[in-house]
Amino acid sequence: MLKIDGITITWLGHDSMKIKAVVAPTGASRVIYIDPFRLKEKEAADIVLITHEHYDHCSPEDVAKIAKKDTVVIGTTDVTPRFKGATRTIKAGDSVTIHGVTIEAVPAYNTNKKFHPRASGWVGYIINIGGKRVYHAGDTDHIPEMESLKDIYVALVPISGIYVMTAEEAAEAVNKIKPKVAVPMHYGSVVGTKADAERFKKLVKEPVKVEIL
């Protein structure tokens, strides 16, 4: 768990994250899940973000565990039809504000492998909460669009290789994005190990701080 400037980020395994923070000016506490999968967590969600349709990222069964009456599920056109209740369809370049939280969709795709083709239009997200920008890269390689990202406070990046960036590629991306904090993910479940996360940490340059959750 990472607690930083009023934001709590909990890694739930694989690519799944929970972000919790107080939203001004109402002072309401908001809970955001990204790609919930194999959840043991029970805290209800205000917002659920789905990066793409693969089973280990888009799991209606897991979303049902944390859904409440006003939970909003956000995803791409191939994702939102799979969910009941309130949904918002989004594509890279779009921005929406839900429950006082502004969410931007950004591209996520492979450049040298076939698993996440650019043509699919899958995404990562920038969550602006508590005045801070938290970037969840989704399943992606180091893509040119990352270099235009600005003012990222926390970057959540995949590091396991095979389907996504390797630790080396992820470190290269983070060294260009220059967030305050970088958190490795996408390991320890379907693919990748903690050794990948440790290798990533060694390759990230100061002043970026790496937190292995």
PEJONOR-V415834 format. One line per field, one symbol per residue. ss: DSSP state (H for helix, E for strand, C for the rest). phi: phi as a letter, one per 30 degrees, with the letter a starting at -180 (. if undefined). A space follows every 10 residues. Layout:
BEGIN
ss->???
phi->???
END
This chain:
BEGIN
ss->CEEECCEEEE ECCCCCEEEE EEECCCCEEE EEEECCCCCC CCCCCCEEEC CCCCCCCCCH HHHHHHCCCC CEEEECCCCH HHCCCEEEEC CCCCEEEECC EEEEEEECCC CCCCCCCHHH CCEEEEEEEC CEEEEECCCC CCCHHHHHCC CCCEEEEECC CCCCCCHHHH HHHHHHHCCC EEEEECCCCC CCCHHHHHHH HHHCCCCCEE CCC
phi->.ccbhicccc dcjhcdbbcb accdcdiddc cbcbhdahdc dbddcdbbcc daddedbcbe dddddcdbec dcccadddcd ddbdidbbcb bejdbbcbhi ccbccbdbac cbacdbdedd idbcbcccbi icccccdida cdcedddcdb hddbccbdbc iicbddeddd dddddcdhdd bbbdbiaibd aibdddddde edcdcdddcc ccc
END
